[in-house]
Amino acid sequence: MADIKYEILETIGVLSESPKGWTKELNLISWNGRNPKYDLRDWAPDKEKMGKGVTLSKEELQQLKEILLTKEIS
Amino acid sequence: MADIKYEILETIGVLSESPKGWTKELNLISWNGRNPKYDLRDWAPDKEKMGKGVTLSKEELQQLKEILLTKEIS
């Protein structure tokens, strides 16, 4: 991760927290100074490490919202 | 990926499709025969390759839905 620069511009929400303090978060992040994207991934306490995750455009996030509104999650 | 077995039990929805045909999908997937989890990631056409992604429990997905319902995505 040494050469990846990022800036968390906004924490939209926290989905969960593990017993060891890792949190799964939806953030708005600028990677390497580029335009910010929405980002869903796990983070160690104090953001010391990051897990794998996905980045999402605004359109993808809005589509995800539509999907979650129309599908029953069981 | 050779030794990861997975079974897509349900495609909940497709968030987007790239010009090269990769799709960002929310699926319900059983990894290595374990209990199914929700999974958000990119897939190549015909599921030949997968990108990085996140798995989500039902509770995390419901929390994500709450977040998307209460936050304005701009």
Backbone of each chain as nested JSON, in Angstrom:
{
  "chains": [
    {"id": "A", "residues": [
      {"number": 1, "name": "MET", "atoms": {"N": [0.823, -1.199, 0.0], "CA": [0.0, 0.0, 0.0], "C": [0.862, 1.256, 0.0]}},
      {"number": 2, "name": "ALA", "atoms": {"N": [2.18, 1.098, 0.063], "CA": [3.053, 2.242, 0.338], "C": [2.853, 3.365, -0.673]}},
      {"number": 3, "name": "ASP", "atoms": {"N": [2.621, 3.026, -1.916], "CA": [2.575, 4.081, -2.919], "C": [1.154, 4.45, -3.346]}},
      {"number": 4, "name": "ILE", "atoms": {"N": [0.185, 4.051, -2.564], "CA": [-1.177, 4.508, -2.826], "C": [-1.501, 5.64, -1.855]}},
      {"number": 5, "name": "LYS", "atoms": {"N": [-1.792, 6.782, -2.411], "CA": [-2.214, 7.904, -1.574], "C": [-3.73, 7.997, -1.643]}},
      {"number": 6, "name": "TYR", "atoms": {"N": [-4.336, 8.268, -0.507], "CA": [-5.782, 8.455, -0.523], "C": [-6.171, 9.485, 0.516]}},
      {"number": 7, "name": "GLU", "atoms": {"N": [-7.318, 10.077, 0.28], "CA": [-7.87, 11.016, 1.245], "C": [-9.347, 10.703, 1.415]}},
      {"number": 8, "name": "ILE", "atoms": {"N": [-9.748, 10.426, 2.632], "CA": [-11.159, 10.166, 2.912], "C": [-11.868, 11.505, 3.066]}},
      {"number": 9, "name": "LEU", "atoms": {"N": [-12.7, 11.822, 2.093], "CA": [-13.37, 13.12, 2.099], "C": [-14.618, 13.105, 2.969]}},
      {"number": 10, "name": "GLU", "atoms": {"N": [-15.278, 11.943, 3.023], "CA": [-16.499, 11.849, 3.825], "C": [-16.769, 10.396, 4.18]}},
      {"number": 11, "name": "THR", "atoms": {"N": [-17.126, 10.137, 5.41], "CA": [-17.6, 8.812, 5.786], "C": [-19.122, 8.84, 5.717]}},
      {"number": 12, "name": "ILE", "atoms": {"N": [-19.655, 8.117, 4.729], "CA": [-21.104, 8.114, 4.533], "C": [-21.773, 7.285, 5.627]}},
      {"number": 13, "name": "GLY", "atoms": {"N": [-21.152, 6.157, 5.961], "CA": [-21.73, 5.337, 7.015], "C": [-20.87, 4.128, 7.337]}},
      {"number": 14, "name": "VAL", "atoms": {"N": [-21.106, 3.551, 8.502], "CA": [-20.385, 2.351, 8.949], "C": [-21.369, 1.193, 8.982]}},
      {"number": 15, "name": "LEU", "atoms": {"N": [-21.037, 0.12, 8.253], "CA": [-21.958, -1.008, 8.123], "C": [-21.851, -1.983, 9.281]}},
      {"number": 16, "name": "SER", "atoms": {"N": [-20.635, -2.148, 9.804], "CA": [-20.424, -3.125, 10.872], "C": [-19.063, -2.899, 11.498]}},
      {"number": 17, "name": "GLU", "atoms": {"N": [-18.886, -3.516, 12.684], "CA": [-17.572, -3.493, 13.332], "C": [-17.279, -4.885, 13.852]}},
      {"number": 18, "name": "SER", "atoms": {"N": [-16.079, -5.392, 13.559], "CA": [-15.705, -6.737, 13.983], "C": [-15.189, -6.701, 15.425]}},
      {"number": 19, "name": "PRO", "atoms": {"N": [-15.102, -7.873, 16.058], "CA": [-14.563, -7.907, 17.428], "C": [-13.162, -7.292, 17.532]}},
      {"number": 20, "name": "LYS", "atoms": {"N": [-12.361, -7.379, 16.479], "CA": [-11.015, -6.801, 16.529], "C": [-11.0, -5.321, 16.143]}},
      {"number": 21, "name": "GLY", "atoms": {"N": [-12.175, -4.763, 15.908], "CA": [-12.243, -3.322, 15.658], "C": [-12.196, -2.914, 14.199]}},
      {"number": 22, "name": "TRP", "atoms": {"N": [-12.103, -3.898, 13.28], "CA": [-12.185, -3.551, 11.856], "C": [-13.605, -3.088, 11.54]}},
      {"number": 23, "name": "THR", "atoms": {"N": [-13.703, -2.063, 10.739], "CA": [-15.016, -1.568, 10.367], "C": [-15.212, -1.663, 8.857]}},
      {"number": 24, "name": "LYS", "atoms": {"N": [-16.426, -1.994, 8.454], "CA": [-16.799, -1.985, 7.035], "C": [-17.506, -0.671, 6.786]}},
      {"number": 25, "name": "GLU", "atoms": {"N": [-16.937, 0.142, 5.907], "CA": [-17.4, 1.525, 5.77], "C": [-17.674, 1.901, 4.323]}},
      {"number": 26, "name": "LEU", "atoms": {"N": [-18.662, 2.767, 4.166], "CA": [-18.891, 3.428, 2.886], "C": [-18.342, 4.844, 2.996]}},
      {"number": 27, "name": "ASN", "atoms": {"N": [-17.304, 5.118, 2.228], "CA": [-16.643, 6.419, 2.263], "C": [-16.624, 7.05, 0.877]}},
      {"number": 28, "name": "LEU", "atoms": {"N": [-16.407, 8.346, 0.876], "CA": [-16.096, 9.056, -0.356], "C": [-14.596, 9.34, -0.316]}},
      {"number": 29, "name": "ILE", "atoms": {"N": [-13.852, 8.732, -1.248], "CA": [-12.386, 8.747, -1.18], "C": [-11.791, 9.252, -2.49]}},
      {"number": 30, "name": "SER", "atoms": {"N": [-10.778, 10.084, -2.349], "CA": [-9.953, 10.455, -3.499], "C": [-8.692, 9.601, -3.475]}},
      {"number": 31, "name": "TRP", "atoms": {"N": [-8.493, 8.81, -4.547], "CA": [-7.306, 7.944, -4.651], "C": [-6.265, 8.63, -5.53]}},
      {"number": 32, "name": "ASN", "atoms": {"N": [-5.063, 8.776, -4.995], "CA": [-3.958, 9.374, -5.755], "C": [-4.339, 10.719, -6.37]}},
      {"number": 33, "name": "GLY", "atoms": {"N": [-5.113, 11.486, -5.613], "CA": [-5.453, 12.839, -6.037], "C": [-6.508, 12.93, -7.126]}},
      {"number": 34, "name": "ARG", "atoms": {"N": [-7.066, 11.778, -7.518], "CA": [-8.08, 11.801, -8.586], "C": [-9.447, 12.193, -8.043]}},
      {"number": 35, "name": "ASN", "atoms": {"N": [-10.394, 12.324, -8.958], "CA": [-11.761, 12.633, -8.565], "C": [-12.261, 11.611, -7.551]}},
      {"number": 36, "name": "PRO", "atoms": {"N": [-12.977, 12.051, -6.538], "CA": [-13.428, 11.136, -5.492], "C": [-14.43, 10.11, -6.012]}},
      {"number": 37, "name": "LYS", "atoms": {"N": [-14.358, 8.902, -5.42], "CA": [-15.325, 7.854, -5.728], "C": [-15.853, 7.281, -4.421]}},
      {"number": 38, "name": "TYR", "atoms": {"N": [-17.048, 6.73, -4.485], "CA": [-17.559, 6.013, -3.328], "C": [-16.797, 4.707, -3.201]}},
      {"number": 39, "name": "ASP", "atoms": {"N": [-16.621, 4.247, -1.984], "CA": [-15.728, 3.128, -1.716], "C": [-16.262, 2.326, -0.533]}},
      {"number": 40, "name": "LEU", "atoms": {"N": [-16.415, 1.03, -0.758], "CA": [-16.929, 0.136, 0.281], "C": [-15.841, -0.872, 0.614]}},
      {"number": 41, "name": "ARG", "atoms": {"N": [-15.303, -0.826, 1.832], "CA": [-14.249, -1.783, 2.214], "C": [-14.089, -1.833, 3.734]}},
      {"number": 42, "name": "ASP", "atoms": {"N": [-13.277, -2.801, 4.164], "CA": [-12.952, -2.959, 5.581], "C": [-11.707, -2.157, 5.924]}},
      {"number": 43, "name": "TRP", "atoms": {"N": [-11.727, -1.603, 7.12], "CA": [-10.593, -0.814, 7.606], "C": [-10.2, -1.277, 9.006]}},
      {"number": 44, "name": "ALA", "atoms": {"N": [-8.878, -1.339, 9.24], "CA": [-8.386, -1.62, 10.586], "C": [-8.601, -0.375, 11.452]}},
      {"number": 45, "name": "PRO", "atoms": {"N": [-8.55, -0.543, 12.779], "CA": [-8.696, 0.62, 13.66], "C": [-7.709, 1.722, 13.278]}},
      {"number": 46, "name": "ASP", "atoms": {"N": [-8.146, 2.941, 13.364], "CA": [-7.337, 4.126, 13.007], "C": [-6.875, 4.105, 11.549]}},
      {"number": 47, "name": "LYS", "atoms": {"N": [-7.555, 3.324, 10.707], "CA": [-7.236, 3.281, 9.277], "C": [-5.8, 2.843, 9.0]}},
      {"number": 48, "name": "GLU", "atoms": {"N": [-5.253, 2.002, 9.901], "CA": [-3.855, 1.58, 9.708], "C": [-3.696, 0.615, 8.535]}},
      {"number": 49, "name": "LYS", "atoms": {"N": [-4.691, -0.192, 8.295], "CA": [-4.666, -1.1, 7.132], "C": [-6.023, -1.054, 6.454]}},
      {"number": 50, "name": "MET", "atoms": {"N": [-6.036, -1.429, 5.174], "CA": [-7.315, -1.542, 4.484], "C": [-7.462, -2.947, 3.906]}},
      {"number": 51, "name": "GLY", "atoms": {"N": [-8.702, -3.405, 3.851], "CA": [-8.993, -4.673, 3.192], "C": [-9.339, -4.423, 1.736]}},
      {"number": 52, "name": "LYS", "atoms": {"N": [-9.637, -5.523, 1.037], "CA": [-10.102, -5.369, -0.342], "C": [-11.462, -4.682, -0.347]}},
      {"number": 53, "name": "GLY", "atoms": {"N": [-11.768, -4.064, -1.456], "CA": [-13.052, -3.39, -1.534], "C": [-13.417, -3.057, -2.955]}},
      {"number": 54, "name": "VAL", "atoms": {"N": [-14.525, -2.379, -3.094], "CA": [-14.944, -1.923, -4.411], "C": [-15.135, -0.419, -4.376]}},
      {"number": 55, "name": "THR", "atoms": {"N": [-14.81, 0.21, -5.503], "CA": [-15.16, 1.615, -5.669], "C": [-16.414, 1.681, -6.527]}},
      {"number": 56, "name": "LEU", "atoms": {"N": [-17.189, 2.717, -6.291], "CA": [-18.468, 2.873, -6.967], "C": [-18.62, 4.316, -7.421]}},
      {"number": 57, "name": "SER", "atoms": {"N": [-19.12, 4.495, -8.617], "CA": [-19.496, 5.835, -9.071], "C": [-20.817, 6.227, -8.407]}},
      {"number": 58, "name": "LYS", "atoms": {"N": [-21.162, 7.492, -8.531], "CA": [-22.437, 7.945, -7.976], "C": [-23.587, 7.175, -8.622]}},
      {"number": 59, "name": "GLU", "atoms": {"N": [-23.477, 6.951, -9.937], "CA": [-24.543, 6.247, -10.648], "C": [-24.669, 4.793, -10.157]}},
      {"number": 60, "name": "GLU", "atoms": {"N": [-23.523, 4.153, -9.905], "CA": [-23.559, 2.766, -9.424], "C": [-24.169, 2.695, -8.02]}},
      {"number": 61, "name": "LEU", "atoms": {"N": [-23.837, 3.699, -7.204], "CA": [-24.386, 3.704, -5.852], "C": [-25.897, 3.939, -5.886]}},
      {"number": 62, "name": "GLN", "atoms": {"N": [-26.345, 4.803, -6.792], "CA": [-27.785, 5.044, -6.908], "C": [-28.504, 3.796, -7.431]}},
      {"number": 63, "name": "GLN", "atoms": {"N": [-27.847, 3.083, -8.347], "CA": [-28.423, 1.844, -8.845], "C": [-28.494, 0.801, -7.733]}},
      {"number": 64, "name": "LEU", "atoms": {"N": [-27.443, 0.753, -6.926], "CA": [-27.433, -0.182, -5.791], "C": [-28.588, 0.125, -4.843]}},
      {"number": 65, "name": "LYS", "atoms": {"N": [-28.818, 1.412, -4.615], "CA": [-29.944, 1.811, -3.748], "C": [-31.27, 1.322, -4.33]}},
      {"number": 66, "name": "GLU", "atoms": {"N": [-31.436, 1.504, -5.641], "CA": [-32.662, 1.026, -6.306], "C": [-32.833, -0.474, -6.115]}},
      {"number": 67, "name": "ILE", "atoms": {"N": [-31.73, -1.205, -6.301], "CA": [-31.781, -2.673, -6.173], "C": [-32.192, -3.066, -4.762]}},
      {"number": 68, "name": "LEU", "atoms": {"N": [-31.603, -2.396, -3.773], "CA": [-31.901, -2.751, -2.382], "C": [-33.336, -2.373, -2.01]}},
      {"number": 69, "name": "LEU", "atoms": {"N": [-33.861, -1.346, -2.68], "CA": [-35.237, -0.93, -2.385], "C": [-36.258, -1.878, -3.001]}},
      {"number": 70, "name": "THR", "atoms": {"N": [-35.898, -2.49, -4.128], "CA": [-36.89, -3.281, -4.846], "C": [-36.776, -4.782, -4.577]}},
      {"number": 71, "name": "LYS", "atoms": {"N": [-35.597, -5.226, -4.101], "CA": [-35.413, -6.651, -3.838], "C": [-35.542, -6.929, -2.353]}},
      {"number": 72, "name": "GLU", "atoms": {"N": [-36.135, -8.041, -2.058], "CA": [-36.231, -8.463, -0.672], "C": [-34.937, -9.183, -0.288]}},
      {"number": 73, "name": "ILE", "atoms": {"N": [-34.268, -8.67, 0.736], "CA": [-33.041, -9.316, 1.219], "C": [-33.41, -10.235, 2.376]}},
      {"number": 74, "name": "SER", "atoms": {"N": [-33.249, -11.512, 2.138], "CA": [-33.704, -12.467, 3.174], "C": [-32.557, -13.3, 3.712]}}
    ]},
    {"id": "B", "residues": [
      {"number": 1, "name": "MET", "atoms": {"N": [-6.89, -17.74, -8.889], "CA": [-8.263, -18.067, -8.518], "C": [-8.51, -19.571, -8.636]}},
      {"number": 2, "name": "ALA", "atoms": {"N": [-7.476, -20.311, -9.05], "CA": [-7.688, -21.707, -9.422], "C": [-8.326, -22.525, -8.302]}},
      {"number": 3, "name": "ASP", "atoms": {"N": [-7.946, -22.219, -7.058], "CA": [-8.439, -23.081, -5.989], "C": [-9.576, -22.464, -5.189]}},
      {"number": 4, "name": "ILE", "atoms": {"N": [-10.187, -21.448, -5.748], "CA": [-11.39, -20.916, -5.111], "C": [-12.605, -21.434, -5.85]}},
      {"number": 5, "name": "LYS", "atoms": {"N": [-13.418, -22.15, -5.123], "CA": [-14.675, -22.619, -5.718], "C": [-15.792, -21.689, -5.267]}},
      {"number": 6, "name": "TYR", "atoms": {"N": [-16.684, -21.384, -6.202], "CA": [-17.819, -20.562, -5.81], "C": [-19.037, -20.96, -6.614]}},
      {"number": 7, "name": "GLU", "atoms": {"N": [-20.172, -20.667, -6.027], "CA": [-21.434, -20.91, -6.723], "C": [-22.319, -19.674, -6.548]}},
      {"number": 8, "name": "ILE", "atoms": {"N": [-22.713, -19.091, -7.668], "CA": [-23.608, -17.934, -7.601], "C": [-25.03, -18.442, -7.443]}},
      {"number": 9, "name": "LEU", "atoms": {"N": [-25.584, -18.23, -6.264], "CA": [-26.916, -18.755, -5.973], "C": [-28.0, -17.825, -6.507]}},
      {"number": 10, "name": "GLU", "atoms": {"N": [-27.705, -16.513, -6.5], "CA": [-28.711, -15.562, -6.971], "C": [-28.033, -14.267, -7.384]}},
      {"number": 11, "name": "THR", "atoms": {"N": [-28.413, -13.736, -8.512], "CA": [-27.972, -12.396, -8.887], "C": [-29.045, -11.414, -8.433]}},
      {"number": 12, "name": "ILE", "atoms": {"N": [-28.7, -10.629, -7.422], "CA": [-29.683, -9.683, -6.874], "C": [-29.882, -8.53, -7.854]}},
      {"number": 13, "name": "GLY", "atoms": {"N": [-28.765, -8.057, -8.437], "CA": [-28.89, -6.967, -9.391], "C": [-27.565, -6.608, -10.015]}},
      {"number": 14, "name": "VAL", "atoms": {"N": [-27.635, -5.909, -11.148], "CA": [-26.439, -5.455, -11.867], "C": [-26.376, -3.931, -11.748]}},
      {"number": 15, "name": "LEU", "atoms": {"N": [-25.258, -3.427, -11.248], "CA": [-25.136, -1.984, -10.998], "C": [-24.699, -1.23, -12.243]}},
      {"number": 16, "name": "SER", "atoms": {"N": [-23.85, -1.863, -13.053], "CA": [-23.331, -1.166, -14.235], "C": [-22.67, -2.17, -15.16]}},
      {"number": 17, "name": "GLU", "atoms": {"N": [-22.428, -1.704, -16.402], "CA": [-21.676, -2.527, -17.347], "C": [-20.678, -1.627, -18.065]}},
      {"number": 18, "name": "SER", "atoms": {"N": [-19.422, -2.075, -18.129], "CA": [-18.382, -1.282, -18.773], "C": [-18.395, -1.515, -20.275]}},
      {"number": 19, "name": "PRO", "atoms": {"N": [-17.715, -0.638, -21.032], "CA": [-17.655, -0.838, -22.499], "C": [-17.11, -2.209, -22.886]}},
      {"number": 20, "name": "LYS", "atoms": {"N": [-16.222, -2.783, -22.056], "CA": [-15.666, -4.106, -22.378], "C": [-16.531, -5.25, -21.874]}},
      {"number": 21, "name": "GLY", "atoms": {"N": [-17.681, -4.907, -21.307], "CA": [-18.609, -5.959, -20.908], "C": [-18.481, -6.433, -19.479]}},
      {"number": 22, "name": "TRP", "atoms": {"N": [-17.535, -5.848, -18.725], "CA": [-17.47, -6.189, -17.302], "C": [-18.702, -5.625, -16.605]}},
      {"number": 23, "name": "THR", "atoms": {"N": [-19.254, -6.398, -15.679], "CA": [-20.419, -5.938, -14.939], "C": [-20.113, -5.882, -13.446]}},
      {"number": 24, "name": "LYS", "atoms": {"N": [-20.658, -4.865, -12.799], "CA": [-20.573, -4.773, -11.34], "C": [-21.874, -5.308, -10.794]}},
      {"number": 25, "name": "GLU", "atoms": {"N": [-21.788, -6.382, -10.012], "CA": [-23.001, -7.114, -9.622], "C": [-23.083, -7.346, -8.117]}},
      {"number": 26, "name": "LEU", "atoms": {"N": [-24.321, -7.351, -7.659], "CA": [-24.603, -7.818, -6.299], "C": [-25.182, -9.219, -6.407]}},
      {"number": 27, "name": "ASN", "atoms": {"N": [-24.419, -10.186, -5.892], "CA": [-24.832, -11.587, -5.97], "C": [-24.895, -12.21, -4.582]}},
      {"number": 28, "name": "LEU", "atoms": {"N": [-25.589, -13.307, -4.517], "CA": [-25.527, -14.158, -3.328], "C": [-24.666, -15.361, -3.713]}},
      {"number": 29, "name": "ILE", "atoms": {"N": [-23.513, -15.492, -3.053], "CA": [-22.511, -16.471, -3.489], "C": [-22.091, -17.367, -2.331]}},
      {"number": 30, "name": "SER", "atoms": {"N": [-21.966, -18.644, -2.63], "CA": [-21.347, -19.58, -1.69], "C": [-19.901, -19.785, -2.103]}},
      {"number": 31, "name": "TRP", "atoms": {"N": [-18.963, -19.427, -1.234], "CA": [-17.532, -19.573, -1.501], "C": [-17.031, -20.861, -0.858]}},
      {"number": 32, "name": "ASN", "atoms": {"N": [-16.413, -21.704, -1.643], "CA": [-15.844, -22.952, -1.134], "C": [-16.846, -23.777, -0.321]}},
      {"number": 33, "name": "GLY", "atoms": {"N": [-18.082, -23.75, -0.773], "CA": [-19.097, -24.577, -0.144], "C": [-19.629, -24.052, 1.172]}},
      {"number": 34, "name": "ARG", "atoms": {"N": [-19.173, -22.862, 1.585], "CA": [-19.628, -22.319, 2.864], "C": [-20.994, -21.65, 2.721]}},
      {"number": 35, "name": "ASN", "atoms": {"N": [-21.515, -21.207, 3.861], "CA": [-22.785, -20.488, 3.852], "C": [-22.712, -19.304, 2.901]}},
      {"number": 36, "name": "PRO", "atoms": {"N": [-23.78, -19.063, 2.148], "CA": [-23.748, -17.974, 1.165], "C": [-23.639, -16.6, 1.822]}},
      {"number": 37, "name": "LYS", "atoms": {"N": [-22.944, -15.695, 1.111], "CA": [-22.86, -14.3, 1.547], "C": [-23.172, -13.399, 0.357]}},
      {"number": 38, "name": "TYR", "atoms": {"N": [-23.651, -12.218, 0.671], "CA": [-23.817, -11.233, -0.389], "C": [-22.439, -10.752, -0.824]}},
      {"number": 39, "name": "ASP", "atoms": {"N": [-22.324, -10.409, -2.092], "CA": [-21.017, -10.142, -2.681], "C": [-21.155, -9.075, -3.764]}},
      {"number": 40, "name": "LEU", "atoms": {"N": [-20.344, -8.036, -3.636], "CA": [-20.379, -6.93, -4.59], "C": [-19.031, -6.847, -5.285]}},
      {"number": 41, "name": "ARG", "atoms": {"N": [-18.985, -7.125, -6.588], "CA": [-17.708, -7.085, -7.315], "C": [-17.937, -7.009, -8.818]}},
      {"number": 42, "name": "ASP", "atoms": {"N": [-16.818, -6.769, -9.533], "CA": [-16.839, -6.743, -10.996], "C": [-16.579, -8.132, -11.547]}},
      {"number": 43, "name": "TRP", "atoms": {"N": [-17.244, -8.409, -12.67], "CA": [-17.089, -9.704, -13.34], "C": [-16.866, -9.484, -14.831]}},
      {"number": 44, "name": "ALA", "atoms": {"N": [-15.964, -10.281, -15.389], "CA": [-15.777, -10.271, -16.836], "C": [-16.962, -10.968, -17.495]}},
      {"number": 45, "name": "PRO", "atoms": {"N": [-17.124, -10.743, -18.805], "CA": [-18.214, -11.434, -19.513], "C": [-18.146, -12.951, -19.286]}},
      {"number": 46, "name": "ASP", "atoms": {"N": [-19.31, -13.562, -19.127], "CA": [-19.419, -15.002, -18.873], "C": [-18.718, -15.443, -17.587]}},
      {"number": 47, "name": "LYS", "atoms": {"N": [-18.485, -14.492, -16.691], "CA": [-17.865, -14.801, -15.389], "C": [-16.492, -15.461, -15.536]}},
      {"number": 48, "name": "GLU", "atoms": {"N": [-15.774, -15.117, -16.606], "CA": [-14.46, -15.741, -16.81], "C": [-13.407, -15.242, -15.824]}},
      {"number": 49, "name": "LYS", "atoms": {"N": [-13.539, -14.007, -15.398], "CA": [-12.617, -13.466, -14.385], "C": [-13.436, -12.665, -13.39]}},
      {"number": 50, "name": "MET", "atoms": {"N": [-12.868, -12.503, -12.193], "CA": [-13.525, -11.634, -11.224], "C": [-12.561, -10.555, -10.765]}},
      {"number": 51, "name": "GLY", "atoms": {"N": [-13.105, -9.393, -10.444], "CA": [-12.318, -8.33, -9.858], "C": [-12.357, -8.412, -8.338]}},
      {"number": 52, "name": "LYS", "atoms": {"N": [-11.671, -7.471, -7.707], "CA": [-11.752, -7.408, -6.246], "C": [-13.159, -7.023, -5.839]}},
      {"number": 53, "name": "GLY", "atoms": {"N": [-13.53, -7.401, -4.631], "CA": [-14.85, -7.056, -4.167], "C": [-14.968, -7.188, -2.674]}},
      {"number": 54, "name": "VAL", "atoms": {"N": [-16.167, -6.977, -2.194], "CA": [-16.443, -7.157, -0.771], "C": [-17.596, -8.137, -0.603]}},
      {"number": 55, "name": "THR", "atoms": {"N": [-17.484, -8.934, 0.455], "CA": [-18.626, -9.757, 0.84], "C": [-19.345, -9.06, 1.983]}},
      {"number": 56, "name": "LEU", "atoms": {"N": [-20.643, -9.296, 2.045], "CA": [-21.481, -8.625, 3.039], "C": [-22.433, -9.635, 3.662]}},
      {"number": 57, "name": "SER", "atoms": {"N": [-22.591, -9.556, 4.957], "CA": [-23.634, -10.353, 5.605], "C": [-24.983, -9.71, 5.333]}},
      {"number": 58, "name": "LYS", "atoms": {"N": [-26.043, -10.434, 5.648], "CA": [-27.381, -9.872, 5.482], "C": [-27.537, -8.599, 6.321]}},
      {"number": 59, "name": "GLU", "atoms": {"N": [-26.975, -8.641, 7.526], "CA": [-27.089, -7.477, 8.418], "C": [-26.341, -6.27, 7.84]}},
      {"number": 60, "name": "GLU", "atoms": {"N": [-25.167, -6.535, 7.248], "CA": [-24.401, -5.434, 6.657], "C": [-25.13, -4.845, 5.455]}},
      {"number": 61, "name": "LEU", "atoms": {"N": [-25.757, -5.719, 4.683], "CA": [-26.487, -5.227, 3.515], "C": [-27.701, -4.398, 3.947]}},
      {"number": 62, "name": "GLN", "atoms": {"N": [-28.355, -4.843, 5.008], "CA": [-29.501, -4.067, 5.509], "C": [-29.047, -2.716, 6.067]}},
      {"number": 63, "name": "GLN", "atoms": {"N": [-27.895, -2.725, 6.724], "CA": [-27.361, -1.462, 7.241], "C": [-26.993, -0.53, 6.085]}},
      {"number": 64, "name": "LEU", "atoms": {"N": [-26.416, -1.113, 5.03], "CA": [-26.078, -0.314, 3.848], "C": [-27.335, 0.305, 3.241]}},
      {"number": 65, "name": "LYS", "atoms": {"N": [-28.404, -0.468, 3.208], "CA": [-29.672, 0.058, 2.696], "C": [-30.144, 1.243, 3.545]}},
      {"number": 66, "name": "GLU", "atoms": {"N": [-30.064, 1.101, 4.856], "CA": [-30.451, 2.203, 5.745], "C": [-29.625, 3.451, 5.468]}},
      {"number": 67, "name": "ILE", "atoms": {"N": [-28.312, 3.24, 5.296], "CA": [-27.409, 4.367, 5.047], "C": [-27.796, 5.069, 3.751]}},
      {"number": 68, "name": "LEU", "atoms": {"N": [-28.05, 4.277, 2.709], "CA": [-28.377, 4.869, 1.408], "C": [-29.73, 5.578, 1.447]}},
      {"number": 69, "name": "LEU", "atoms": {"N": [-30.623, 5.101, 2.32], "CA": [-31.934, 5.726, 2.426], "C": [-31.876, 7.051, 3.184]}},
      {"number": 70, "name": "THR", "atoms": {"N": [-30.94, 7.159, 4.114], "CA": [-30.94, 8.341, 4.978], "C": [-29.93, 9.396, 4.543]}},
      {"number": 71, "name": "LYS", "atoms": {"N": [-28.932, 8.984, 3.732], "CA": [-27.92, 9.947, 3.301], "C": [-28.2, 10.41, 1.881]}},
      {"number": 72, "name": "GLU", "atoms": {"N": [-27.95, 11.637, 1.655], "CA": [-28.082, 12.172, 0.304], "C": [-26.801, 11.869, -0.46]}},
      {"number": 73, "name": "ILE", "atoms": {"N": [-26.902, 11.17, -1.581], "CA": [-25.737, 10.873, -2.406], "C": [-25.671, 11.92, -3.516]}},
      {"number": 74, "name": "SER", "atoms": {"N": [-24.652, 12.751, -3.438], "CA": [-24.6, 13.861, -4.409], "C": [-23.371, 13.749, -5.294]}}
    ]}
  ]
}
